Amino acid sequence: MKFHHCEELNINFSKIGKNVSSKTDPPRATFNDFLIEPFPNLCTFPPTSADEIRQIIASLKCKTTSNSYDILAKFLKTSASGLSSWLSDFFNKGMAKGEFPNLLKIPQISPIPKTISPKSPNDYRSISILPTLSKVFEKVIYSRLYSFVTSSCILSPQQYGFRTNHSTELAISAIYDDMICNKDNKLITCTLSLDLSKAFDCVDHKILLEKLFNYGVKGTPLKLYLLLTWTTGFSVPK
């Protein structure tokens, strides 16, 4: 197996999204053509509590990382009763001001081989391991953002991935029901399947910011998104 230097892998991981996107033909339409009318509701991040932090810490998996500055989940679990109140105050200040320490945004990147005998950097998948405190804060933000998009009916009813109480089994069941219904009505069913390469790496953050703003994620919540993802070169829409 050929050995790949860390810098070689780093260059490949950091540029893979841009490289894949550059091979795609420019779209005939813009994302604005598919935006739903601006939502009247504004996304807010209610304060967290010590009880919520304890529940999040209890849900963490006790995996060890090699980050020298990281706090192990096992330590947080054993110290949750004493740290949860302090952490809730810390996270509440971050949500109120739209601030988060840069040190807690630095992940450990682990290259995982996608093949038995990897021959090039493209044969590796990058796995980001966030600091434990970042995972806790991420869950706090996620619960509020997910609650907002769900209550505002922003997500399509046909989206089954990355949603609570949804699964691939439900998606297959919905497709099967449509096929049976079409058959009963003497209609033909056609399916179109797409496999997108490096879909998350190719996300255009400028477009994502505009869409979040359009759907009511504005002000401090949008600023906090910029800080958590460490997105640079973009300004918060006004």
ROSE-4610 file (N, C-alpha, C; in Angstrom, 1 decimal, always signed):
// ROSE-4610
residu = [M/M/M/K/K/K/F/F/F/H/H/H/H/H/H/C/C/C/E/E/E/E/E/E/L/L/L/N/N/N/I/I/I/N/N/N/F/F/F/S/S/S/K/K/K/I/I/I/G/G/G/K/K/K/N/N/N/V/V/V/S/S/S/S/S/S/K/K/K/T/T/T/D/D/D/P/P/P/P/P/P/R/R/R/A/A/A/T/T/T/F/F/F/N/N/N/D/D/D/F/F/F/L/L/L/I/I/I/E/E/E/P/P/P/F/F/F/P/P/P/N/N/N/L/L/L/C/C/C/T/T/T/F/F/F/P/P/P/P/P/P/T/T/T/S/S/S/A/A/A/D/D/D/E/E/E/I/I/I/R/R/R/Q/Q/Q/I/I/I/I/I/I/A/A/A/S/S/S/L/L/L/K/K/K/C/C/C/K/K/K/T/T/T/T/T/T/S/S/S/N/N/N/S/S/S/Y/Y/Y/D/D/D/I/I/I/L/L/L/A/A/A/K/K/K/F/F/F/L/L/L/K/K/K/T/T/T/S/S/S/A/A/A/S/S/S/G/G/G/L/L/L/S/S/S/S/S/S/W/W/W/L/L/L/S/S/S/D/D/D/F/F/F/F/F/F/N/N/N/K/K/K/G/G/G/M/M/M/A/A/A/K/K/K/G/G/G/E/E/E/F/F/F/P/P/P/N/N/N/L/L/L/L/L/L/K/K/K/I/I/I/P/P/P/Q/Q/Q/I/I/I/S/S/S/P/P/P/I/I/I/P/P/P/K/K/K/T/T/T/I/I/I/S/S/S/P/P/P/K/K/K/S/S/S/P/P/P/N/N/N/D/D/D/Y/Y/Y/R/R/R/S/S/S/I/I/I/S/S/S/I/I/I/L/L/L/P/P/P/T/T/T/L/L/L/S/S/S/K/K/K/V/V/V/F/F/F/E/E/E/K/K/K/V/V/V/I/I/I/Y/Y/Y/S/S/S/R/R/R/L/L/L/Y/Y/Y/S/S/S/F/F/F/V/V/V/T/T/T/S/S/S/S/S/S/C/C/C/I/I/I/L/L/L/S/S/S/P/P/P/Q/Q/Q/Q/Q/Q/Y/Y/Y/G/G/G/F/F/F/R/R/R/T/T/T/N/N/N/H/H/H/S/S/S/T/T/T/E/E/E/L/L/L/A/A/A/I/I/I/S/S/S/A/A/A/I/I/I/Y/Y/Y/D/D/D/D/D/D/M/M/M/I/I/I/C/C/C/N/N/N/K/K/K/D/D/D/N/N/N/K/K/K/L/L/L/I/I/I/T/T/T/C/C/C/T/T/T/L/L/L/S/S/S/L/L/L/D/D/D/L/L/L/S/S/S/K/K/K/A/A/A/F/F/F/D/D/D/C/C/C/V/V/V/D/D/D/H/H/H/K/K/K/I/I/I/L/L/L/L/L/L/E/E/E/K/K/K/L/L/L/F/F/F/N/N/N/Y/Y/Y/G/G/G/V/V/V/K/K/K/G/G/G/T/T/T/P/P/P/L/L/L/K/K/K/L/L/L/Y/Y/Y/L/L/L/L/L/L/L/L/L/T/T/T/W/W/W/T/T/T/T/T/T/G/G/G/F/F/F/S/S/S/V/V/V/P/P/P/K/K/K]
num = [1/1/1/2/2/2/3/3/3/4/4/4/5/5/5/6/6/6/7/7/7/8/8/8/9/9/9/10/10/10/11/11/11/12/12/12/13/13/13/14/14/14/15/15/15/16/16/16/17/17/17/18/18/18/19/19/19/20/20/20/21/21/21/22/22/22/23/23/23/24/24/24/25/25/25/26/26/26/27/27/27/28/28/28/29/29/29/30/30/30/31/31/31/32/32/32/33/33/33/34/34/34/35/35/35/36/36/36/37/37/37/38/38/38/39/39/39/40/40/40/41/41/41/42/42/42/43/43/43/44/44/44/45/45/45/46/46/46/47/47/47/48/48/48/49/49/49/50/50/50/51/51/51/52/52/52/53/53/53/54/54/54/55/55/55/56/56/56/57/57/57/58/58/58/59/59/59/60/60/60/61/61/61/62/62/62/63/63/63/64/64/64/65/65/65/66/66/66/67/67/67/68/68/68/69/69/69/70/70/70/71/71/71/72/72/72/73/73/73/74/74/74/75/75/75/76/76/76/77/77/77/78/78/78/79/79/79/80/80/80/81/81/81/82/82/82/83/83/83/84/84/84/85/85/85/86/86/86/87/87/87/88/88/88/89/89/89/90/90/90/91/91/91/92/92/92/93/93/93/94/94/94/95/95/95/96/96/96/97/97/97/98/98/98/99/99/99/100/100/100/101/101/101/102/102/102/103/103/103/104/104/104/105/105/105/106/106/106/107/107/107/108/108/108/109/109/109/110/110/110/111/111/111/112/112/112/113/113/113/114/114/114/115/115/115/116/116/116/117/117/117/118/118/118/119/119/119/120/120/120/121/121/121/122/122/122/123/123/123/124/124/124/125/125/125/126/126/126/127/127/127/128/128/128/129/129/129/130/130/130/131/131/131/132/132/132/133/133/133/134/134/134/135/135/135/136/136/136/137/137/137/138/138/138/139/139/139/140/140/140/141/141/141/142/142/142/143/143/143/144/144/144/145/145/145/146/146/146/147/147/147/148/148/148/149/149/149/150/150/150/151/151/151/152/152/152/153/153/153/154/154/154/155/155/155/156/156/156/157/157/157/158/158/158/159/159/159/160/160/160/161/161/161/162/162/162/163/163/163/164/164/164/165/165/165/166/166/166/167/167/167/168/168/168/169/169/169/170/170/170/171/171/171/172/172/172/173/173/173/174/174/174/175/175/175/176/176/176/177/177/177/178/178/178/179/179/179/180/180/180/181/181/181/182/182/182/183/183/183/184/184/184/185/185/185/186/186/186/187/187/187/188/188/188/189/189/189/190/190/190/191/191/191/192/192/192/193/193/193/194/194/194/195/195/195/196/196/196/197/197/197/198/198/198/199/199/199/200/200/200/201/201/201/202/202/202/203/203/203/204/204/204/205/205/205/206/206/206/207/207/207/208/208/208/209/209/209/210/210/210/211/211/211/212/212/212/213/213/213/214/214/214/215/215/215/216/216/216/217/217/217/218/218/218/219/219/219/220/220/220/221/221/221/222/222/222/223/223/223/224/224/224/225/225/225/226/226/226/227/227/227/228/228/228/229/229/229/230/230/230/231/231/231/232/232/232/233/233/233/234/234/234/235/235/235/236/236/236/237/237/237/238/238/238]
x = [+0.8/+0.0/+0.9/+0.6/+1.4/+1.1/+2.1/+2.0/+1.7/+0.7/+0.4/+0.7/+1.4/+1.8/+0.6/+0.6/-0.5/-0.8/+0.2/+0.0/-0.7/-0.4/-1.0/-2.5/-2.8/-4.2/-4.9/-4.3/-4.9/-5.3/-4.4/-4.6/-5.8/-5.9/-7.0/-8.3/-8.3/-9.6/-10.1/-9.2/-9.6/-10.0/-9.6/-10.0/-11.0/-11.3/-12.2/-13.5/-14.1/-15.4/-15.3/-14.3/-14.1/-13.8/-13.0/-12.6/-13.8/-14.6/-15.8/-16.8/-17.0/-17.9/-17.4/-16.1/-15.6/-15.9/-16.2/-16.4/-17.9/-18.7/-20.2/-20.5/-21.4/-21.8/-22.6/-22.5/-23.3/-24.8/-25.5/-27.0/-27.7/-28.8/-29.5/-30.4/-30.7/-31.5/-30.6/-31.0/-30.3/-31.2/-30.5/-31.3/-32.5/-32.4/-33.5/-34.8/-34.7/-35.9/-36.6/-36.0/-36.6/-37.0/-36.7/-37.0/-38.5/-38.9/-40.3/-40.4/-41.6/-41.7/-41.1/-40.5/-39.9/-40.9/-40.4/-41.2/-41.3/-42.6/-42.8/-42.1/-41.9/-41.3/-39.8/-39.3/-37.9/-37.4/-36.2/-35.6/-34.9/-35.2/-34.6/-34.0/-33.0/-32.4/-32.7/-33.7/-34.0/-32.9/-32.7/-31.6/-31.6/-30.5/-30.4/-30.5/-30.5/-30.5/-29.5/-29.3/-28.4/-29.0/-30.3/-30.9/-30.7/-30.9/-30.7/-29.2/-28.3/-26.9/-26.6/-27.1/-26.9/-27.5/-28.6/-29.2/-28.3/-27.8/-26.9/-25.6/-25.1/-23.8/-24.1/-25.2/-25.5/-25.7/-26.0/-26.2/-24.9/-23.8/-22.6/-22.0/-21.3/-20.6/-19.2/-18.8/-17.5/-16.4/-16.1/-15.1/-13.9/-12.7/-11.5/-10.9/-10.3/-9.7/-8.2/-7.4/-6.0/-5.7/-6.8/-6.6/-6.0/-4.9/-4.2/-5.0/-5.8/-6.5/-7.9/-8.4/-9.8/-10.1/-11.4/-12.0/-12.7/-12.4/-13.0/-14.5/-15.3/-16.7/-16.9/-16.0/-16.1/-15.9/-15.0/-14.8/-16.1/-16.7/-17.9/-19.0/-19.1/-20.2/-20.1/-18.8/-18.6/-18.7/-18.5/-18.6/-19.8/-20.8/-21.9/-22.7/-22.8/-23.6/-23.0/-21.6/-20.9/-20.7/-20.6/-20.3/-21.5/-22.6/-23.7/-24.2/-24.3/-24.7/-23.8/-22.5/-21.5/-21.5/-21.6/-21.7/-22.9/-24.1/-25.3/-25.1/-24.5/-24.2/-23.3/-22.2/-21.3/-21.9/-22.7/-23.4/-24.5/-25.1/-26.1/-25.5/-24.3/-23.6/-23.2/-22.8/-22.4/-23.6/-24.8/-26.0/-26.5/-26.3/-26.8/-25.9/-24.6/-23.7/-23.3/-23.6/-23.1/-21.6/-21.1/-19.7/-19.4/-18.2/-17.8/-16.3/-15.5/-14.1/-13.5/-12.6/-12.0/-11.4/-10.8/-10.1/-11.1/-12.4/-13.3/-13.9/-13.4/-13.9/-12.9/-11.8/-10.7/-10.9/-11.3/-11.5/-10.3/-10.3/-9.2/-9.7/-8.9/-9.3/-8.6/-9.4/-8.9/-9.2/-8.1/-8.4/-8.7/-9.9/-10.3/-10.3/-9.6/-9.5/-10.9/-11.2/-12.5/-12.3/-11.1/-10.8/-9.8/-9.6/-8.7/-7.3/-6.9/-5.6/-5.6/-5.7/-5.8/-4.5/-4.7/-3.5/-3.3/-4.4/-4.3/-5.1/-4.9/-5.7/-7.2/-7.6/-9.0/-9.6/-8.8/-9.2/-9.5/-9.4/-9.6/-10.9/-11.5/-12.7/-12.2/-12.5/-12.1/-13.2/-12.9/-13.8/-13.3/-14.2/-13.9/-14.4/-13.5/-13.8/-13.8/-14.9/-15.0/-14.6/-14.1/-13.9/-15.2/-15.2/-16.4/-17.3/-16.8/-17.6/-18.3/-17.7/-18.3/-19.5/-19.4/-20.5/-21.7/-21.4/-22.5/-23.2/-22.4/-23.0/-23.7/-23.1/-23.8/-25.2/-25.3/-26.6/-27.6/-27.1/-28.0/-28.5/-27.6/-28.0/-28.9/-28.6/-29.4/-30.8/-31.0/-32.4/-33.3/-32.7/-33.4/-33.7/-32.6/-32.8/-33.8/-33.7/-34.5/-36.0/-36.2/-37.5/-38.1/-37.3/-37.8/-38.2/-37.3/-37.6/-38.8/-39.0/-40.1/-41.4/-41.4/-42.6/-43.1/-42.1/-42.4/-42.7/-42.6/-42.9/-42.0/-40.7/-39.7/-39.3/-39.1/-38.7/-39.8/-39.4/-40.4/-40.9/-42.2/-42.7/-42.1/-41.5/-40.8/-39.4/-38.9/-37.5/-37.5/-36.9/-36.9/-35.5/-34.5/-33.2/-32.9/-32.1/-31.7/-32.9/-34.0/-35.2/-35.6/-36.1/-36.6/-37.9/-38.0/-39.2/-39.3/-38.2/-38.2/-37.1/-37.2/-36.2/-36.2/-35.2/-35.2/-36.3/-36.7/-37.8/-39.1/-39.3/-40.5/-40.5/-39.3/-39.2/-39.6/-39.1/-39.4/-40.9/-41.5/-42.9/-43.7/-43.3/-44.1/-44.0/-42.8/-42.6/-43.5/-43.5/-44.3/-45.8/-46.2/-47.7/-48.0/-47.1/-47.4/-47.4/-46.6/-46.5/-47.8/-48.3/-49.5/-50.7/-50.7/-51.8/-51.8/-50.7/-50.6/-51.0/-50.6/-51.0/-52.5/-53.2/-54.6/-55.3/-54.7/-55.2/-54.7/-54.0/-53.5/-52.5/-51.7/-50.6/-49.3/-48.3/-47.0/-46.1/-45.3/-44.5/-43.0/-42.4/-41.0/-40.2/-39.0/-38.2/-36.9/-36.3/-35.1/-34.2/-33.1/-32.1/-30.9/-30.4/-29.2/-28.2/-27.0/-25.9/-25.0/-25.0/-24.2/-22.9/-21.8/-20.5/-20.1/-19.6/-19.2/-20.2/-21.4/-22.6/-22.3/-21.9/-21.8/-20.6/-19.5/-18.3/-18.6/-19.5/-19.8/-20.9/-21.3/-22.4/-21.8/-22.5/-22.1/-22.6/-21.7/-22.0/-22.7/-22.4/-23.1/-24.6/-24.8/-26.2/-26.9/-26.3/-26.9/-27.2/-26.3/-26.6/-27.8/-27.9/-29.1/-30.4/-30.3/-31.5/-31.9/-30.9/-31.2/-31.9/-31.3/-31.8/-33.3/-33.5/-34.8/-35.9/-35.4/-36.4/-36.5/-35.8/-36.0/-34.9/-33.7/-32.6/-31.7/-31.9/-31.3/-30.5/-29.8/-29.2/-28.2/-28.3/-27.4/-27.3/-28.5/-28.4/-27.7/-27.8/-27.0/-25.6/-25.3/-23.9/-23.2/-24.0/-23.5/-23.2/-24.0/-23.7/-22.3/-22.1/-20.8/-19.6/-19.8/-18.7/-18.5/-19.6/-19.5/-18.9/-19.2/-18.7/-17.4/-17.0/-15.7/-15.7/-16.9/-17.0/-16.4/-15.5/-14.9/-15.2/-15.0/-15.2/-16.7/-17.6/-19.0/-19.5/-20.4/-21.0/-22.4/-22.9/-24.3/-25.2/-26.2/-27.1/-27.9/-28.3/-29.0/-30.4]
y = [-1.2/+0.0/+1.2/+2.1/+3.4/+4.3/+4.8/+5.7/+7.1/+7.8/+9.1/+10.1/+11.1/+12.1/+12.9/+13.4/+14.1/+15.3/+16.0/+17.3/+16.9/+15.8/+15.4/+15.1/+14.4/+14.1/+15.4/+16.3/+17.6/+18.4/+18.5/+19.3/+18.7/+17.4/+16.7/+16.9/+16.8/+17.0/+18.4/+19.4/+20.8/+21.3/+20.6/+21.1/+20.1/+19.0/+18.1/+18.6/+19.4/+20.0/+21.0/+21.8/+22.8/+22.1/+21.0/+20.3/+19.6/+19.0/+18.3/+19.2/+20.4/+21.4/+22.0/+22.1/+22.7/+21.8/+20.6/+19.6/+19.6/+20.3/+20.3/+21.5/+21.3/+22.3/+23.4/+24.7/+25.7/+25.5/+25.7/+25.4/+26.5/+26.1/+27.1/+28.0/+27.6/+28.4/+28.6/+29.6/+29.9/+29.4/+29.3/+28.8/+29.7/+31.0/+31.9/+31.4/+30.7/+30.2/+29.2/+28.6/+27.5/+27.9/+29.1/+29.5/+29.7/+29.3/+29.5/+31.0/+31.5/+32.9/+33.1/+34.2/+34.4/+34.1/+33.5/+33.1/+34.3/+34.4/+35.5/+35.2/+33.9/+33.6/+33.8/+34.2/+34.4/+33.3/+32.7/+31.7/+32.3/+31.7/+32.2/+31.0/+31.3/+30.2/+30.4/+29.8/+29.9/+29.4/+30.0/+29.5/+28.1/+27.4/+26.1/+26.0/+24.8/+24.7/+23.6/+23.5/+22.5/+21.1/+21.0/+19.7/+19.2/+20.1/+19.8/+19.4/+20.1/+19.8/+18.4/+18.1/+16.7/+15.6/+15.9/+14.9/+14.7/+15.8/+15.7/+15.0/+15.3/+14.6/+13.1/+12.8/+11.4/+10.6/+11.3/+10.7/+10.5/+11.2/+11.1/+9.7/+9.3/+8.0/+8.2/+7.3/+7.3/+6.9/+7.7/+7.4/+8.3/+7.7/+8.5/+9.1/+10.3/+10.9/+11.2/+11.5/+11.8/+13.3/+14.1/+15.5/+15.8/+16.5/+16.7/+17.7/+18.6/+19.6/+19.2/+18.1/+17.7/+17.2/+17.3/+16.7/+15.5/+14.4/+13.1/+13.1/+12.4/+12.3/+11.6/+10.6/+9.9/+10.8/+11.8/+12.8/+13.6/+14.1/+14.9/+14.1/+12.9/+12.1/+11.9/+11.7/+11.6/+12.9/+14.0/+15.4/+16.2/+15.6/+16.3/+17.1/+16.5/+17.2/+18.5/+18.5/+19.7/+20.7/+20.2/+21.1/+21.6/+20.9/+21.2/+22.6/+23.1/+24.5/+25.5/+25.3/+26.2/+26.2/+25.0/+24.8/+25.5/+25.4/+26.0/+27.5/+28.1/+29.5/+29.9/+29.1/+29.3/+29.3/+28.3/+28.2/+29.2/+29.6/+30.7/+32.0/+32.3/+33.5/+33.5/+32.3/+32.2/+32.4/+31.8/+32.0/+33.4/+34.1/+35.4/+36.4/+36.2/+37.1/+36.6/+35.4/+34.8/+34.6/+34.0/+33.8/+32.4/+31.9/+30.5/+30.5/+29.9/+29.9/+29.2/+29.8/+29.1/+27.8/+27.6/+26.4/+25.2/+25.5/+24.4/+24.1/+24.8/+24.5/+23.8/+23.3/+22.6/+21.1/+20.4/+19.0/+18.2/+17.0/+16.0/+15.3/+15.4/+14.7/+13.4/+12.4/+11.0/+10.5/+10.1/+9.5/+8.0/+7.7/+6.3/+5.7/+4.6/+4.0/+3.6/+3.9/+3.4/+2.1/+1.8/+0.5/-0.3/-1.6/-2.4/-2.0/-1.6/-1.1/+0.3/+1.3/+2.7/+3.0/+3.6/+4.0/+5.5/+6.3/+7.7/+8.4/+9.7/+10.4/+10.3/+10.1/+10.0/+8.7/+7.8/+6.5/+6.6/+7.8/+8.0/+8.8/+8.6/+9.4/+10.1/+11.4/+12.2/+12.2/+11.8/+11.8/+12.9/+13.8/+14.9/+14.5/+14.6/+14.3/+15.7/+16.2/+17.5/+17.3/+18.4/+18.4/+18.1/+17.4/+17.0/+18.1/+19.3/+20.4/+20.9/+20.9/+21.3/+20.4/+19.1/+18.2/+18.6/+18.9/+19.3/+20.6/+21.6/+22.8/+22.6/+21.7/+21.4/+20.9/+20.0/+19.4/+20.4/+21.4/+22.4/+23.3/+23.7/+24.4/+23.6/+22.4/+21.5/+21.4/+21.2/+21.0/+22.2/+23.4/+24.6/+24.9/+24.7/+24.9/+23.9/+22.6/+21.6/+21.8/+22.3/+22.6/+23.7/+24.7/+25.9/+25.4/+24.7/+24.3/+23.3/+22.5/+21.6/+22.3/+23.2/+23.9/+24.9/+25.3/+26.3/+25.5/+24.2/+23.3/+23.7/+24.0/+24.3/+23.1/+21.9/+20.7/+20.1/+19.5/+18.8/+17.6/+17.3/+16.0/+14.8/+14.9/+13.8/+13.6/+14.4/+14.3/+13.3/+12.2/+11.2/+11.0/+11.6/+11.5/+12.6/+12.3/+13.3/+13.9/+13.1/+13.7/+12.7/+13.2/+12.4/+11.7/+10.4/+9.6/+9.4/+9.5/+9.2/+8.2/+7.5/+6.5/+6.1/+5.3/+4.8/+3.8/+3.1/+2.2/+2.9/+4.1/+4.8/+5.4/+5.8/+6.3/+5.1/+3.9/+2.8/+2.5/+2.6/+2.3/+3.3/+4.6/+5.6/+5.4/+5.0/+4.7/+3.5/+2.5/+1.3/+1.6/+2.5/+2.8/+3.6/+4.5/+5.2/+4.3/+3.3/+2.4/+1.5/+1.1/+0.3/+1.2/+2.4/+3.3/+3.6/+3.8/+4.0/+2.8/+1.6/+0.4/+0.2/+0.5/+0.4/+1.4/+2.5/+3.5/+3.4/+2.2/+1.9/+3.0/+3.5/+4.4/+3.8/+4.4/+3.9/+4.6/+3.9/+4.5/+4.5/+5.7/+5.8/+6.4/+5.9/+6.4/+6.9/+8.0/+8.6/+8.6/+7.9/+7.8/+8.6/+9.4/+10.1/+9.8/+9.7/+9.5/+10.7/+11.6/+12.8/+12.6/+12.9/+12.7/+13.9/+13.6/+14.6/+15.7/+15.3/+16.2/+17.3/+16.9/+17.9/+18.7/+18.2/+19.0/+20.0/+19.8/+20.7/+21.8/+21.8/+22.8/+24.2/+25.1/+26.5/+27.2/+27.6/+28.3/+29.6/+30.3/+31.6/+31.3/+30.3/+30.0/+29.5/+28.7/+28.2/+29.4/+30.4/+31.5/+32.3/+32.5/+33.2/+32.4/+31.1/+30.3/+30.3/+30.2/+30.3/+31.7/+32.7/+34.1/+34.2/+33.6/+33.7/+33.0/+31.9/+31.1/+31.5/+32.7/+33.2/+33.1/+32.5/+32.4/+33.6/+34.6/+35.9/+36.4/+37.5/+38.1/+37.1/+37.0/+36.3/+34.8/+34.1/+32.7/+32.5/+33.4/+33.2/+33.5/+34.5/+34.8/+33.6/+33.0/+31.8/+30.7/+30.5/+29.5/+29.8/+31.0/+31.4/+31.0/+31.3/+31.0/+29.5/+28.7/+27.3/+26.6/+27.0/+26.3/+26.9/+28.0/+28.7/+29.1/+29.4/+29.9/+31.3/+31.5/+32.7/+33.3/+34.6/+35.2/+35.6/+35.4/+35.7/+36.6/+37.4/+38.3/+37.9/+38.2/+37.8/+38.7/+38.1/+38.9/+39.9/+41.0/+42.1/+42.3]
z = [+0.0/+0.0/+0.0/-0.9/-1.0/+0.2/+0.8/+1.9/+1.4/+2.0/+1.6/+2.8/+2.5/+3.5/+3.9/+5.2/+5.8/+4.9/+4.4/+3.7/+2.4/+1.8/+0.5/+0.7/+1.8/+2.1/+2.5/+3.2/+3.6/+2.4/+1.4/+0.2/-0.5/-0.6/-1.3/-0.6/+0.7/+1.5/+1.4/+1.4/+1.5/+0.1/-1.0/-2.3/-3.1/-2.5/-3.2/-3.6/-2.7/-3.1/-4.3/-4.2/-5.3/-6.6/-6.5/-7.7/-8.4/-7.6/-8.1/-8.7/-8.0/-8.5/-9.8/-10.0/-11.2/-12.5/-12.2/-13.4/-13.7/-13.0/-13.2/-14.1/-15.1/-16.0/-15.2/-15.5/-14.8/-14.9/-13.9/-14.0/-14.8/-15.4/-16.2/-15.3/-14.1/-13.2/-12.0/-11.2/-9.9/-8.8/-7.6/-6.4/-6.1/-6.5/-6.2/-6.8/-8.0/-8.7/-7.9/-6.9/-6.2/-4.8/-4.4/-3.0/-2.8/-1.6/-1.2/-0.7/-0.7/-0.3/+1.1/+1.4/+2.7/+3.9/+4.9/+6.0/+7.0/+7.5/+8.5/+9.9/+10.2/+11.5/+11.5/+12.7/+12.9/+13.8/+13.4/+14.2/+15.5/+16.6/+17.8/+18.6/+19.4/+20.1/+21.6/+22.2/+23.6/+24.4/+25.6/+26.5/+26.8/+27.0/+27.4/+29.0/+29.5/+31.0/+31.4/+32.7/+33.2/+32.9/+33.0/+32.8/+31.3/+30.4/+29.0/+28.7/+29.3/+29.1/+29.7/+30.9/+31.5/+30.5/+29.9/+29.0/+27.8/+27.3/+26.1/+26.4/+27.6/+28.0/+28.2/+28.7/+28.9/+27.6/+26.5/+25.2/+24.4/+24.9/+24.2/+24.3/+23.2/+23.2/+23.8/+24.6/+25.2/+24.3/+23.3/+22.4/+22.7/+22.7/+23.0/+21.7/+21.8/+20.7/+21.1/+20.1/+20.3/+20.4/+20.4/+20.6/+21.9/+22.0/+23.3/+24.1/+23.5/+24.2/+24.5/+24.0/+24.1/+25.5/+25.9/+27.1/+26.7/+27.3/+27.0/+27.4/+26.6/+27.0/+28.3/+28.6/+29.8/+31.0/+30.9/+32.0/+32.2/+31.0/+31.1/+31.8/+31.5/+32.0/+33.6/+34.0/+35.5/+36.2/+35.5/+36.1/+35.7/+35.1/+34.5/+35.6/+36.8/+37.8/+38.2/+38.2/+38.6/+37.5/+36.2/+35.1/+34.3/+34.4/+33.6/+33.7/+35.0/+35.2/+34.6/+34.8/+34.2/+32.7/+32.1/+30.6/+30.1/+30.8/+30.3/+30.2/+31.2/+31.2/+30.1/+29.8/+28.8/+27.4/+27.2/+25.9/+25.7/+26.8/+26.7/+26.3/+26.8/+26.4/+25.0/+24.5/+23.1/+22.2/+22.5/+21.7/+21.7/+22.8/+23.0/+22.2/+22.2/+21.5/+20.1/+19.8/+18.5/+18.5/+19.6/+19.8/+20.2/+19.7/+20.1/+19.9/+20.9/+20.8/+19.6/+18.9/+17.7/+18.0/+19.2/+19.6/+19.5/+19.9/+19.9/+18.5/+17.5/+16.1/+15.3/+16.0/+15.3/+15.4/+14.4/+14.5/+14.2/+14.6/+14.3/+13.0/+11.9/+10.7/+10.5/+10.4/+10.2/+8.9/+8.1/+6.7/+6.8/+6.4/+6.4/+5.0/+4.7/+3.4/+2.9/+1.7/+1.1/+0.3/+0.1/-0.6/+0.2/-0.1/+0.6/+0.4/-0.8/-1.1/-1.7/-0.9/-1.4/-2.2/-3.3/-4.2/-4.3/-4.0/-4.1/-3.0/-2.8/-1.8/-2.0/-3.2/-3.5/-3.0/-2.6/-2.0/-0.5/+0.0/+1.4/+1.7/+2.8/+3.2/+4.5/+4.5/+5.7/+6.8/+8.0/+9.1/+10.1/+10.4/+11.3/+12.7/+13.7/+15.1/+15.8/+16.2/+16.9/+18.3/+18.9/+20.4/+21.1/+22.2/+22.9/+23.3/+23.8/+24.1/+22.9/+21.7/+20.5/+20.1/+20.4/+20.1/+21.0/+22.3/+23.2/+22.7/+22.3/+21.8/+20.5/+19.7/+18.4/+18.6/+19.6/+19.8/+20.4/+21.1/+21.7/+20.5/+19.6/+18.4/+17.5/+17.3/+16.4/+16.8/+18.1/+18.6/+18.4/+18.5/+18.3/+16.8/+16.0/+14.5/+13.9/+14.3/+13.8/+14.2/+15.5/+15.9/+15.1/+14.7/+13.9/+12.5/+11.8/+10.5/+10.4/+11.5/+11.5/+11.8/+12.8/+13.1/+12.0/+11.2/+10.1/+8.8/+8.9/+7.7/+6.5/+6.8/+5.8/+5.0/+5.7/+5.1/+4.3/+3.2/+2.3/+3.0/+2.8/+3.4/+2.8/+1.6/+1.0/+1.4/+2.3/+2.8/+4.0/+3.8/+4.8/+5.5/+5.0/+5.6/+6.6/+7.6/+8.7/+9.4/+9.6/+10.3/+11.3/+12.4/+13.5/+13.0/+13.4/+13.0/+11.5/+10.8/+9.4/+9.1/+8.1/+7.8/+6.3/+5.9/+4.5/+4.3/+5.3/+5.2/+4.9/+5.5/+5.3/+3.8/+3.4/+2.0/+1.0/+1.2/+0.4/+0.4/+1.6/+1.8/+1.0/+1.0/+0.3/-1.2/-1.7/-3.1/-3.5/-2.7/-3.0/-3.0/-2.1/-2.1/-3.4/-3.8/-5.1/-6.3/-6.3/-7.4/-7.4/-6.3/-6.2/-6.6/-6.2/-6.5/-8.0/-8.6/-10.1/-10.9/-10.3/-11.0/-11.0/-9.9/-9.8/-10.7/-11.0/-11.9/-13.3/-13.6/-14.9/-15.4/-14.5/-14.8/-14.7/-15.5/-15.5/-14.5/-13.7/-12.7/-13.2/-13.2/-13.5/-12.3/-12.2/-11.1/-11.6/-11.0/-11.4/-10.1/-10.2/-9.0/-9.4/-8.4/-8.6/-7.5/-7.8/-6.8/-6.9/-6.0/-6.0/-5.3/-6.0/-5.5/-4.6/-3.4/-2.4/-2.3/-2.0/-1.9/-0.9/+0.3/+1.4/+1.2/+0.6/+0.3/-0.7/-1.6/-2.7/-2.3/-1.1/-0.7/-0.8/-1.5/-1.7/-0.4/+0.4/+1.7/+1.5/+0.4/+0.1/-0.1/-0.9/-1.2/+0.0/+0.9/+2.1/+3.0/+3.1/+3.9/+3.5/+2.1/+1.6/+1.8/+1.7/+2.0/+3.5/+4.4/+5.8/+6.1/+5.5/+5.8/+5.2/+4.1/+3.5/+4.3/+5.0/+5.8/+7.3/+7.6/+8.9/+9.9/+9.4/+10.3/+10.0/+10.9/+10.7/+12.0/+11.9/+13.0/+13.7/+15.0/+15.8/+15.5/+15.2/+14.8/+13.5/+12.6/+11.3/+11.5/+12.4/+12.7/+13.4/+14.3/+15.0/+14.0/+13.0/+12.0/+11.3/+11.0/+10.4/+11.3/+12.6/+13.6/+13.8/+13.9/+14.1/+13.0/+11.7/+10.6/+10.1/+10.7/+10.4/+8.9/+8.4/+7.0/+6.9/+5.9/+5.7/+4.4/+4.2/+2.9/+2.7/+3.6/+3.4/+4.5/+4.2/+5.2/+5.4/+6.6/+6.9/+6.1/+5.4/+4.6/+5.4/+4.8/+5.6/+4.9]
